[in-house]
Amino acid sequence: MPFVDYEVRGPIAIITMNRPERGNALGHELVTGLVESHERFRDDPNVRVGIVTGTGRFFCAGLDLKEAASKGGGGDDFFDPRVDPRFGDVFHPDDLPKPLIGAVNGWAVGGGMNMAVETCEIVVMAEDAKMRMGQAKLGYPVGWEYLQTLHLSPTAAAEIVYGLDISAQRALEMGLINRVVPTEQVMDTALEIADHLASLPPRLLPAAKALLRKAASTISPELAQFGSSIQKGLSHSRDGLEGIRAFVEKRAPSFEGR
C-alpha cells in the first residue's frame, strides 16, 4: 500500500503512515493506502483491534499542501485546498465496528488531529508531541464537523478552532486523549491496550464501540452545514489561497481580508 505499512500481530493490526519526508501528509497516494488499510482491517475476521501511528516527527501533518498546490492551474484556482474526499471515510465508525487505538508519535495537525481524536476510541500520545488545527493559520476555520469540540468548554474549544498548539499534557487535560507517555513507550503502551481489548469476548468489542458512539454528542445537520459553508467559503477566498501559497513558498502570508 502506498506510504502505509500494514502489519498483523495475531488479533492486532498495526497501520503505520510512512512518508516521514512529507510529515505523513494526506496526499492522494497516502490516502489511498489508508483507504486500503481500512478495508483490510475491517474485512479480516481474525483481526479484532487496530493501532494507527506514523513514522518520523509527525503522526500526520494533515493536507499535503505541496501536492494540492502542484495540481493547480494558476490564478485563483491555484489548487483545491481540500483533503482528498476519500479521507472522510477512513476509519469512519459507521464502516468500522472494530476498536481503533491512536499511537500519536509526533505532531498531529489538521486532518491528522482529526484522525487521532475523531476516529480512535483510545489515544496514546508521546509526551513531546503536539496537536493543532492548522487551518486557522491558512485563513479559514476548521468548521464544526470536528465533533470533539462539543465535549469541551467554550474556552477549550476555542484553542482548537483558533489553531493554538496543544501539548500532550494539555490534550490529556482537555479529554482529547487517554495517555501521555515517553516517546519510546508510545507503541508499547498502545500494544498493551490492544492486547487487553483483544482478550475481551469477541462480541463485546463492536457492541462497546457502538455504545460509545451512540452516547457521544452528535452535531445537528444545520450546524454541520453552517460550519461547512463557512469553511468552504473562506478556504476558496483570496486569503485562503494566499495562506497555502505562502506555506508552499516558505514565506510569511500577506492577508488582505478578502
Secondary structure, DSSP 8 states (H G I E B T S, - for coil): -TTEEEEEETTEEEEEE--GGGTT-B-HHHHHHHHHHHHHHHH-TT--EEEEEESTTEEE-SB-HHHHHHT--SGGGS---S--GGGGGTT-GGG--S-EEEEE-SEEETHHHHIIIII-SEEEEETT-EEE-THHHHTS---TT-GGGGGS-HHHHHHHHTT--EEHHHHHHHTS-SEEE-GGGHHHHHHHHHHHHHTS-TTHHHHHHHHHHHHS----HHHHHHHHHHHHHHHTSHHHHHHHHHHHHTS-------
